[in-house]
Amino acid sequence: MAQDPNFYFVIGSFSLAAIIVVSYVSLRGWREWIALKHAELDHKQPDAAIPSATSRIEVADLKERVKKLEAIAAGIDL
């Protein structure tokens, strides 16, 4: 049975068909997941945006400078 050329042809055909089906299902799932993420991004309110890391660093730097200036104005040496 294993020496029959048709056996290898049938096994190869079924293997190729299985790979095609798995690839198609995976690609469709990926596209649906990307569509879901796009919908989530579109659904978010633009006013409720989270500040970026650079803006947080700038705010922290400004707060530190204000504290230093207040300390200088109060006569406290840092």
Buried (B, 14 or more C-beta within 10 A) or exposed (E): EEEEEEEEEEEEEEEEEEEEEEEEEEEEEEEEEEEEEEEEEEEEEEEEEEEEEEEEEEEEEEEEEEEEEEEEEEEEEE
